[in-house]
Amino acid sequence: MPKRTLSAFLFVLLSSASLATTVLAQGALPAGVKGEMLMFITDAENKLSQLAEAMPEGKYTWRPAKGVRSPAEVFMHVAAANFGLPSFWGVKPPDGFDFNTYEKSLTRKADIQKALAASFVHLKAALAATSDEDLDKPTEFFGMKTTVRGGYLLVVSHVHEHLGQSIAYARMNGVVPPWTAKQQEAEKAATTKRPGM
């Protein structure tokens, strides 16, 4: 494995381990699969929030192609799913929430950032309040039969799918993901401190 690739891999691995250790040390996560899901949801939340902040407002309406979601719509799509998917297994969404129209209901950067943040608060509170017994209960959405646990696993997959999309959107618009920029600065600082460099 090339040295740079190995460095990047180790940074990601250590960052994930650090995130898990920090969150668990704070006692914020329950044990078991619920805690693991909350950890990965929080990871996506932090990175999506950073990207939503780093993306200039003028690029919120940019599209890679006709008919494809803009960055604003991607962030709102994530928020809509965070509010809406748990409603299929009985979690009440905020008053006035409409799954069919929410994605296009906000257009200003600040409003979208607030909605995205609120949706993660809602999602994590719903999951944290779900008992282990309730995770086993059957549910159905979009023609799929699963359990409440399966529903939350879909949410974990969904937030990371659109995190990847948002990273690509940022890169295409010349925005370096903030955590990558931080890693690059740390690597540069470490290189300049080495003797003989």
Secondary structure, DSSP 8 states (H G I E B T S, - for coil): --HHHHHHHHHHHHHHHHHHHHHHHTT-S-SHHHHHHHHHHHHHHHHHHHHHHHS-GGGTT--SSTTS--HHHHHHHHHHHHHHGGGGGT----TT--TTTGGGS--SHHHHHHHHHHHHHHHHHHHHT--HHHHTSEEEETTEEEEHHHHHHHHHHHHHHHHHHHHHHHHHTT---HHHHHHHHHHHHHHHHSTT-
